[in-house]
Amino acid sequence: MPLTEKLAQARVGVPAWARSPTKRLRAIGRGLSAQEVSEAIAKLDELSELRDKISEDPESNCDDTDDVHFAQHDLAIALRRCSVRAATTLA
């Protein structure tokens, strides 16, 4: 299952306004492969670019910024728990 699907699965049963449960994100992190760690890093880069675009757009609102921040935060929580075999990708 791709990383994006795993992150979506972590949100099952969670109200739209609530944060992803940390316990679920940590469980995802423990099972990440080196490939998924690479995907997460690429997604963080993509989110960073999106955050920069939003900050320059006078039409954007705080919800857009929050969505990007929360997505970055969820990935960071998962990455903190990745296994030693996958952690070499982070280096």
Summary of the structure (lengths in Angstrom):
residues: 91
radius of gyration: 13.8
end to end distance: 23.9
largest distance: 43.4
contacts: 241
relative contact order: 0.19
helix: 73%
strand: 0%
